[in-house]
Amino acid sequence: PADKLHRRAGDAAIPPSPEARQAAGAKPIATAIVKVCLDATGKVESTKLVKSSGVPAYDAQLQATIQATWAFEPVDGRPACAAVTFASR
């Protein structure tokens, strides 16, 4: 569960990059949900898009940023997964 995850690296907010905003054009970027799975050490093992923002460039940015920058405290020494919601502004 997400409430048991304590991030030790990476920013919780991932605003759309200029490239993602440009790809969206005039279309608003919707809320996205990403499932984040961790290994037993708290390292991000995988991500899966649960709900698209409607802008593939932003969806890809979210997953790449999470995998490259996020790390968590281990959860009882076991792998864990949680869904994380991103609301663009």
N, C-alpha and C positions, 0 to 999 in steps of 0.2 A: 504493500500500500504506500501511496505517495507520502502520507504523513510520517512514515518511518524513515524516509530518505533524508539525509542531511548532506547537502552539496558542500564539498570542500574546494572545488575549483569550477570555474565557468560562471558566466553571468546568467541569472534566471531570465532576464528579459533579452529577447533576440529580435530587435526591430528589423523590418525588411530593409535590405540593402538598397542602394540606389538602382542597382540592376534589377532587383525584384520589383521595385516600384515602377520602373520603366516597363518591365514585362507585363505588369498589371494594367498599364495604360490608365484609362479613366475608371476602370472597374475597381470597386473596393476589394480589399483583401480581407477575407472572412477569417473567423476563428479556425485554428488548426489544432488537432490533437495528435500527439506523437507518443507512442508506447516506447519507453526506454527500459532496456533490460541490462542488468549489471551482473558481473561475475562475482565470485565470493569475496574479492578484494575491494569491490566498489567501483571498478573500472567499467565504463560503458562498453558492453559487449555487442549490443545491436540496438537499432531503432527501427520502428515500423510506423508508417503513416496510418493513423486510424481514421482521421477526418482531414481532408484536404482543405487548404485555405482558398482553393480555387485558382491559385497562381502557382504552377509547377516550379517556377524559379524560387519562390519563397519556401515551398515545401522542401526542396532540395537544400536550400540554405539552412533551414532549421536542423535537418538531420545531419548535415556535414558539421555544423557548429557544435551540436551536442556531442557527436562522436570525437571531435578534435579537442574540445576544451572542457567538457564536464567530467567530474570525478566525484564520487560520494564516499562517505564513511561506510565501511562494510556493515551489512545488515545481518547480525547474528552469524557471521561467517558463511552465509549461504547466498546463492544467486537470488536476485529479486527483480521484479518488473513493476512499473507504474506508468500510468498515463499522465502526460503533462499537457496542459492547455495553453495555447498562445493566442492572445487577442491582439491583433494589429491595430495601430492608431494612425 
